[in-house]
């Protein structure tokens, strides 16, 4: 992109998570996983975590990622039981 100068701070500035690689949504053409973090094209593949979140705010996203994991676990359990 034409950058010629790069500055790196020796201080710990932020704690960013890589997010948004498996966007959550209802439309398979615009997203990768549904509300349970189940992929649209594989009914038995769940990808919970930060990838389902399009971005992060200034706070830590670990609690939200954990909640997505629990939500996925509930969906997996229901799927196994045939609910």
BELZICOR-V480423 format. One line per field, one symbol per residue. ss: DSSP state (h for helix, s for strand, l for the rest). psi: psi as a letter, one per 40 degrees, with the letter a starting at -180 (. if undefined). A space follows every 10 residues. Layout:
ss = ???
psi = ???
This chain:
ss = llllllllll llllllllll lllsllllll llsllllssl lllllslllh hhllllllll lhhhhhhhhh hhhhhhhhhh hll
psi = eehdhhhhhe ihdigiihie eghhidhdee idiaeefhid ehefhhgiad dehdiiaeih eddddddddd dddddddddd ef.
